[in-house]
Amino acid sequence: MIQLYRRGQLPLDHILARHEPQEELSQAVADIIASVRREGDSALLRYARQFDGAAPQRLEVPPEELERALEELDPELRAILEQAADNIRSFHSRQVRNSFLITEREGVVLGQKVTPLDRVGLYIPGGTAAYPSTVLMNAIPAKIAGVGEIIMVSPPSRSGDIAPVILAAAKIAGVGRVFRVGGAQAVAALAFGTQSVPRVDKIVGPGNAYVAQAKRQVFGQVAIDMIAGPSEILVIADENSDPVQLSADLLSQAEHDQNASAVLITDSLPLAQAVRLELERQLSALPRQDIARASIDGNGKIIVTENLLQAIDIANTLAPEHLELCVDNPFDYLDKIRHAGSIFLGRSCPEALGDYLAGPNHTLPTGGTARFSSPLSVDDFIKKSQFTYYTPAALDRVAEKIARLAREEGLEGHARSALSRRKEENTP
């Protein structure tokens, strides 16, 4: 049963479960990366047999298979996926950055040039589960940014296939190429390239602990979006909230992973007690009961505070991945929230709405990293270059100042470089 606490009964760093990678896992991932880097496709096939139970006959999914998957998809499901894709496009299209030019000083032109990445890799979990929403959430911002080529990897089932709904989502989202490979070996393939899988500039997308550790280890060779940990939900609720709805929301994250964290903070003890009982009732009927039970019993918490402002203070300290404000007048509290991956306002806005249909991204910072990082966005798929232009006369006006600062730092070569262009000095 979920544990109930009064505010101050436990340290804040114990409220949301944060997990560090084990040393054995780190070494295992390092060995996999080294093998893929050394052997290429043969290592991918060997690990497929070892971890997936069978190696696919062909690593790359033919384009016609994506077409067929979309054509054969249940029409109702296809319509929902296309609606979700439209909502994601509508939201993320407003994130597009433009280059800019500054000409405020005579003879000086400054600016910033925005360039989409050439090639990005999407990691989409698979095997025993299928997450088409993750395909849409990761690929569509990349398309909007103007990325040249989108490469998707996803672990196949024991039959060697990727779920058709994943392939259909890839087609809807505009993914260029799809490969039947998963795990740390897929991350290594994207980072270094193999005979079949092209090397990318950035890897995005969630995965298990091996995938997260692999992304950590290849960072620097390529860019990554973030190191995703177990899912987290923190719900702030007042006395007018429904314990049935709150329990369902907590379980929506608990069913992800036994390491997931589901936490309720409320200023109402009767509500807290009602949710505690309701969770048990709903758990008994949940298909993923074993996973959710481990999460709720191991990491779940209900905390009773004196008021909602205390609850918000705790939320800002924890910086949760998902934060629900199930309170009257939720917009009154929005400006007080400083650290959260995605904020869900009001009682008619369950976290699941954000996972699938609303439009904002569901790839979010976990493990408290919402203190300094953001949801996946169009910004993740661009890079920025700055440029500077000075006329000879404009440089002449500031050359002595440049030299003064350079000499202050002991860099005479810098000073001479600036002074060499002065009209009265042709030599340093």
C-alpha positions as CSV (number, residue, x, y, z in Angstrom):
1,M,0.0,0.0,0.0
2,I,1.2,3.5,-0.7
3,Q,2.8,5.3,2.2
4,L,1.2,8.4,3.7
5,Y,3.3,11.2,5.3
6,R,2.9,14.6,6.9
7,R,5.0,17.3,5.4
8,G,8.5,17.2,7.0
9,Q,8.3,13.5,7.9
10,L,10.8,12.4,5.2
11,P,13.7,14.2,3.4
12,L,12.8,15.7,0.0
13,D,15.4,13.6,-1.8
14,H,13.4,10.5,-0.8
15,I,10.1,11.6,-2.3
16,L,10.8,10.9,-6.0
17,A,12.9,7.8,-6.6
18,R,16.1,8.7,-8.5
19,H,18.2,5.8,-9.7
20,E,21.9,5.9,-10.6
21,P,23.3,3.4,-13.1
22,Q,25.0,0.4,-11.7
23,E,28.7,-0.1,-12.4
24,E,28.1,-3.5,-13.9
25,L,25.6,-2.1,-16.3
26,S,28.0,0.7,-17.3
27,Q,30.7,-1.8,-18.2
28,A,28.3,-4.1,-20.1
29,V,27.2,-1.1,-22.2
30,A,30.8,0.0,-22.8
31,D,31.6,-3.5,-24.1
32,I,28.6,-3.5,-26.4
33,I,29.6,-0.1,-27.8
34,A,33.1,-1.2,-28.4
35,S,32.0,-4.3,-30.2
36,V,29.6,-2.4,-32.5
37,R,32.3,0.2,-33.2
38,R,34.8,-2.6,-34.1
39,E,32.5,-5.1,-35.9
40,G,29.6,-3.1,-37.3
41,D,26.6,-5.0,-38.6
42,S,27.9,-8.4,-37.4
43,A,27.8,-7.2,-33.8
44,L,24.3,-5.9,-34.3
45,L,23.1,-9.3,-35.6
46,R,24.9,-11.2,-32.8
47,Y,23.4,-9.0,-30.1
48,A,20.0,-9.4,-31.8
49,R,20.3,-13.2,-31.4
50,Q,21.5,-12.8,-27.8
51,F,19.0,-10.2,-26.5
52,D,16.0,-10.4,-28.9
53,G,16.0,-14.1,-29.5
54,A,16.5,-13.9,-33.3
55,A,18.3,-11.8,-35.8
56,P,16.3,-10.1,-38.6
57,Q,17.1,-11.2,-42.1
58,R,17.5,-7.6,-43.1
59,L,18.4,-4.7,-40.7
60,E,16.6,-2.0,-42.7
61,V,12.9,-2.0,-43.2
62,P,12.0,-1.5,-46.9
63,P,10.1,1.7,-47.7
64,E,7.2,-0.3,-49.1
65,E,6.7,-2.0,-45.7
66,L,6.1,1.4,-44.1
67,E,3.6,2.2,-46.9
68,R,1.8,-1.1,-46.4
69,A,1.7,-0.7,-42.6
70,L,0.0,2.6,-43.0
71,E,-2.4,1.4,-45.7
72,E,-3.4,-1.6,-43.6
73,L,-3.7,0.2,-40.3
74,D,-7.2,0.2,-38.7
75,P,-8.9,3.3,-40.1
76,E,-10.0,4.6,-36.7
77,L,-6.5,4.2,-35.2
78,R,-5.0,5.9,-38.2
79,A,-7.4,8.8,-37.9
80,I,-6.4,9.2,-34.2
81,L,-2.7,9.1,-35.0
82,E,-3.1,11.7,-37.8
83,Q,-5.1,13.9,-35.4
84,A,-2.3,13.6,-32.8
85,A,0.3,14.4,-35.5
86,D,-1.6,17.5,-36.5
87,N,-1.8,18.7,-32.9
88,I,1.9,18.0,-32.4
89,R,2.7,19.9,-35.6
90,S,0.5,22.9,-34.6
91,F,2.2,23.2,-31.2
92,H,5.8,22.7,-32.3
93,S,5.6,24.9,-35.4
94,R,5.4,27.9,-33.0
95,Q,8.8,26.9,-31.7
96,V,10.6,27.6,-35.0
97,R,13.6,30.0,-34.6
98,N,14.6,32.5,-37.2
99,S,18.0,33.8,-38.1
100,F,18.5,37.5,-37.3
101,L,20.6,40.4,-38.4
102,I,21.8,43.5,-36.4
103,T,23.0,46.7,-38.2
104,E,22.7,49.2,-35.4
105,R,26.3,50.5,-35.5
106,E,27.8,52.1,-38.6
107,G,30.0,49.6,-40.6
108,V,29.0,46.7,-38.4
109,V,26.9,43.7,-39.2
110,L,26.2,41.0,-36.6
111,G,23.8,38.1,-36.8
112,Q,22.8,34.5,-36.0
113,K,22.3,31.8,-38.6
114,V,20.0,28.9,-37.7
115,T,20.8,25.6,-39.4
116,P,18.9,22.3,-39.0
117,L,21.0,19.2,-38.2
118,D,21.9,17.1,-41.2
119,R,20.9,13.7,-39.7
120,V,19.3,12.6,-36.5
121,G,18.6,9.2,-35.0
122,L,15.4,8.3,-33.2
123,Y,15.4,5.5,-30.7
124,I,11.9,4.0,-30.3
125,P,11.3,1.3,-27.7
126,G,9.8,-1.9,-29.0
127,G,10.0,-5.6,-28.8
128,T,7.1,-6.6,-26.5
129,A,5.5,-3.1,-26.6
130,A,4.7,-0.5,-29.2
131,Y,4.7,3.2,-28.7
132,P,3.6,5.0,-31.9
133,S,3.1,8.2,-29.9
134,T,6.8,8.3,-29.2
135,V,7.5,8.2,-32.9
136,L,5.3,11.2,-33.5
137,M,6.7,13.1,-30.6
138,N,10.3,12.7,-31.7
139,A,10.1,12.8,-35.4
140,I,7.6,15.7,-36.0
141,P,9.7,18.4,-34.3
142,A,12.7,17.2,-36.3
143,K,10.8,17.5,-39.5
144,I,9.6,21.0,-38.6
145,A,13.2,22.0,-37.8
146,G,14.1,20.9,-41.3
147,V,16.4,18.0,-40.4
148,G,17.9,16.6,-43.6
149,E,17.4,12.9,-42.8
150,I,15.7,11.1,-39.9
151,I,16.9,7.6,-39.1
152,M,14.8,5.5,-36.7
153,V,15.9,2.4,-34.8
154,S,13.6,0.1,-32.9
155,P,14.1,-3.4,-31.4
156,P,12.2,-6.1,-33.3
157,S,10.0,-8.8,-31.8
158,R,11.2,-12.4,-31.7
159,S,9.8,-12.8,-35.2
160,G,12.3,-10.1,-36.4
161,D,9.5,-7.6,-37.2
162,I,8.7,-4.1,-35.9
163,A,5.1,-3.6,-34.9
164,P,3.1,-2.3,-37.9
165,V,1.6,0.5,-35.9
166,I,5.2,1.8,-35.2
167,L,6.0,1.7,-39.0
168,A,2.7,3.4,-39.8
169,A,3.5,6.2,-37.3
170,A,6.9,6.5,-38.9
171,K,5.3,7.0,-42.2
172,I,2.9,9.6,-40.9
173,A,5.7,11.5,-39.2
174,G,8.0,11.5,-42.2
175,V,10.8,9.3,-40.9
176,G,13.3,8.6,-43.7
177,R,14.8,5.2,-42.9
178,V,13.9,2.5,-40.2
179,F,16.2,-0.2,-38.8
180,R,15.4,-3.3,-36.9
181,V,17.8,-2.9,-34.0
182,G,17.5,-1.9,-30.4
183,G,19.3,-1.6,-27.1
184,A,22.7,-0.2,-26.4
185,Q,23.9,-1.6,-29.7
186,A,21.4,0.5,-31.6
187,V,22.7,3.7,-29.9
188,A,26.3,2.7,-30.8
189,A,25.3,2.1,-34.4
190,L,23.8,5.5,-34.6
191,A,26.7,7.2,-32.9
192,F,29.5,5.5,-35.0
193,G,27.7,4.1,-38.0
194,T,27.9,0.5,-39.4
195,Q,27.9,-1.0,-42.9
196,S,24.0,-0.5,-42.9
197,V,23.2,2.1,-40.3
198,P,24.4,5.6,-41.0
199,R,26.1,7.7,-38.5
200,V,23.9,10.6,-37.1
201,D,24.6,13.9,-35.5
202,K,22.2,13.6,-32.6
203,I,20.3,10.7,-30.9
204,V,16.9,11.3,-29.3
205,G,14.2,9.1,-27.8
206,P,13.6,7.1,-24.6
207,G,14.7,3.6,-23.7
208,N,15.6,1.3,-20.9
209,A,18.6,1.6,-18.5
210,Y,20.9,0.1,-21.2
211,V,19.8,2.7,-23.8
212,A,20.1,5.6,-21.3
213,Q,23.6,4.5,-20.3
214,A,24.6,4.1,-24.0
215,K,23.5,7.6,-24.7
216,R,25.5,8.8,-21.8
217,Q,28.6,7.1,-23.0
218,V,28.4,8.2,-26.7
219,F,27.7,11.8,-25.8
220,G,30.4,14.0,-27.2
221,Q,30.7,11.7,-30.2
222,V,27.2,12.7,-31.0
223,A,24.7,15.0,-29.3
224,I,21.8,13.6,-27.3
225,D,18.5,15.0,-26.1
226,M,18.7,13.9,-22.4
227,I,19.4,11.0,-20.1
228,A,15.9,9.7,-19.4
229,G,15.2,8.0,-16.1
230,P,12.1,6.2,-14.8
231,S,8.8,8.1,-15.3
232,E,7.6,10.5,-12.6
233,I,4.3,12.0,-11.8
234,L,3.6,14.5,-9.0
235,V,0.0,15.5,-8.5
236,I,-1.0,18.5,-6.4
237,A,-4.7,18.2,-5.4
238,D,-7.1,20.1,-3.2
239,E,-10.1,18.8,-1.2
240,N,-12.5,19.2,-4.2
241,S,-10.6,16.6,-6.3
242,D,-11.9,13.2,-7.1
243,P,-9.9,10.3,-5.5
244,V,-10.9,8.0,-8.3
245,Q,-9.4,10.3,-10.9
246,L,-6.3,11.0,-8.8
247,S,-5.7,7.3,-8.3
248,A,-6.1,6.6,-12.0
249,D,-3.6,9.4,-12.8
250,L,-1.0,8.0,-10.3
251,L,-1.3,4.5,-11.8
252,S,-0.9,5.9,-15.3
253,Q,2.7,6.4,-14.5
254,A,3.2,3.6,-12.1
255,E,2.3,1.0,-14.8
256,H,5.3,2.2,-16.9
257,D,8.0,0.7,-14.7
258,Q,8.5,-0.7,-11.2
259,N,11.0,2.1,-10.7
260,A,8.5,4.8,-11.7
261,S,7.5,7.4,-9.0
262,A,3.9,8.4,-8.4
263,V,3.4,11.0,-5.7
264,L,0.3,12.9,-4.5
265,I,0.6,16.1,-2.4
266,T,-2.6,17.5,-0.9
267,D,-3.7,19.8,1.9
268,S,-6.6,17.5,2.6
269,L,-6.1,14.5,4.9
270,P,-9.5,13.0,4.1
271,L,-8.6,13.1,0.4
272,A,-5.2,11.5,1.0
273,Q,-6.9,8.7,2.9
274,A,-9.5,8.2,0.2
275,V,-6.8,8.0,-2.5
276,R,-4.9,5.5,-0.5
277,L,-7.9,3.1,-0.4
278,E,-8.9,3.8,-4.0
279,L,-5.4,3.0,-5.3
280,E,-5.8,-0.5,-3.8
281,R,-9.1,-1.0,-5.5
282,Q,-7.9,0.1,-8.9
283,L,-4.6,-1.8,-8.7
284,S,-6.5,-5.1,-8.3
285,A,-8.0,-4.6,-11.8
286,L,-5.1,-3.1,-13.7
287,P,-3.6,-5.4,-16.4
288,R,-0.1,-4.3,-15.5
289,Q,-0.8,-4.8,-11.9
290,D,2.6,-6.4,-11.0
291,I,4.6,-3.5,-12.4
292,A,2.3,-0.8,-10.9
293,R,2.2,-2.6,-7.5
294,A,6.0,-2.6,-7.3
295,S,6.1,1.1,-8.2
296,I,3.3,2.2,-5.8
297,D,4.6,0.1,-2.9
298,G,8.3,0.9,-3.5
299,N,8.2,4.5,-4.6
300,G,4.7,5.8,-4.2
301,K,3.9,8.5,-1.6
302,I,1.1,10.7,-0.4
303,I,2.2,13.8,1.4
304,V,-0.2,16.0,3.4
305,T,0.7,19.7,3.7
306,E,-0.9,22.6,5.5
307,N,-1.7,24.4,2.3
308,L,-1.2,24.3,-1.4
309,L,1.7,26.8,-1.4
310,Q,3.7,24.3,0.7
311,A,2.8,21.7,-1.9
312,I,4.1,23.9,-4.7
313,D,7.4,24.6,-2.8
314,I,7.9,20.8,-2.6
315,A,7.2,20.5,-6.3
316,N,9.7,23.2,-7.2
317,T,12.3,21.4,-5.2
318,L,11.7,18.1,-6.8
319,A,11.3,19.4,-10.4
320,P,9.2,16.4,-11.5
321,E,8.8,15.2,-15.1
322,H,5.0,15.5,-15.0
323,L,3.1,17.8,-12.6
324,E,-0.7,17.9,-12.4
325,L,-2.4,20.8,-10.7
326,C,-5.8,19.3,-9.8
327,V,-7.0,22.4,-7.9
328,D,-9.6,25.1,-8.2
329,N,-8.4,28.0,-10.4
330,P,-5.1,26.2,-11.5
331,F,-3.9,29.2,-13.5
332,D,-3.6,31.2,-10.3
333,Y,-0.7,28.9,-9.4
334,L,1.0,28.5,-12.8
335,D,3.4,31.4,-12.3
336,K,4.5,29.9,-9.0
337,I,5.7,26.7,-10.7
338,R,9.3,27.1,-11.6
339,H,10.6,23.6,-12.2
340,A,8.5,20.9,-14.0
341,G,8.8,19.1,-17.3
342,S,5.2,19.4,-18.3
343,I,2.4,21.0,-16.3
344,F,-1.2,19.8,-16.5
345,L,-3.8,22.4,-15.4
346,G,-7.1,21.5,-13.8
347,R,-9.1,18.4,-13.2
348,S,-9.9,17.7,-16.8
349,C,-6.3,17.4,-17.9
350,P,-4.8,14.0,-17.0
351,E,-1.2,13.4,-17.9
352,A,-2.3,10.8,-20.4
353,L,-3.7,13.7,-22.5
354,G,-0.2,15.0,-22.9
355,D,1.2,11.6,-23.7
356,Y,-1.0,11.1,-26.7
357,L,-3.1,13.8,-28.2
358,A,-2.7,17.4,-26.8
359,G,0.3,18.4,-28.8
360,P,3.1,19.4,-26.4
361,N,5.9,16.9,-26.3
362,H,6.0,13.9,-24.0
363,T,9.7,13.5,-24.1
364,L,10.5,15.3,-20.8
365,P,13.4,15.8,-18.4
366,T,13.4,13.3,-15.5
367,G,15.4,12.9,-12.3
368,G,15.1,16.5,-11.2
369,T,16.7,17.8,-14.5
370,A,13.7,20.0,-15.1
371,R,15.6,22.4,-12.9
372,F,17.8,23.2,-15.9
373,S,16.4,21.4,-19.0
374,S,13.3,21.4,-21.2
375,P,11.0,19.1,-23.1
376,L,12.1,17.9,-26.5
377,S,11.4,20.7,-29.0
378,V,12.3,22.0,-32.4
379,D,15.3,23.6,-30.7
380,D,16.8,20.1,-30.2
381,F,17.1,19.7,-34.0
382,I,18.9,22.9,-34.9
383,K,22.2,24.5,-34.3
384,K,23.1,28.2,-34.3
385,S,26.1,29.9,-35.9
386,Q,26.9,33.5,-35.2
387,F,28.6,35.9,-37.7
388,T,30.3,39.2,-37.6
389,Y,31.3,41.8,-40.3
390,Y,33.2,45.1,-39.7
391,T,34.2,47.5,-42.3
392,P,37.9,48.7,-42.1
393,A,36.7,52.0,-40.6
394,A,34.6,50.3,-38.0
395,L,37.5,48.0,-37.0
396,D,39.8,51.0,-36.8
397,R,37.6,52.7,-34.2
398,V,37.9,49.7,-31.8
399,A,41.3,48.2,-32.6
400,E,43.1,49.9,-29.6
401,K,40.3,48.7,-27.3
402,I,40.8,45.1,-28.5
403,A,44.5,45.4,-28.0
404,R,44.1,46.8,-24.5
405,L,41.9,43.9,-23.4
406,A,44.2,41.3,-25.1
407,R,47.3,42.6,-23.4
408,E,45.4,42.6,-20.1
409,E,45.0,38.8,-20.6
410,G,48.6,38.4,-21.7
411,L,47.8,37.6,-25.3
412,E,50.0,39.9,-27.4
413,G,49.3,38.0,-30.5
414,H,45.6,38.9,-30.3
415,A,46.6,42.6,-29.8
416,R,48.8,42.6,-32.8
417,S,46.2,40.8,-34.9
418,A,43.7,43.7,-34.3
419,L,46.3,46.5,-34.6
420,S,47.7,45.1,-37.9
421,R,44.6,46.2,-39.7
422,R,44.8,49.8,-38.6
423,K,45.2,52.3,-41.4
424,E,48.3,53.8,-40.0
425,E,49.9,50.4,-39.2
426,N,50.5,47.8,-41.9
427,T,52.7,45.7,-39.5
428,P,52.1,44.7,-35.9
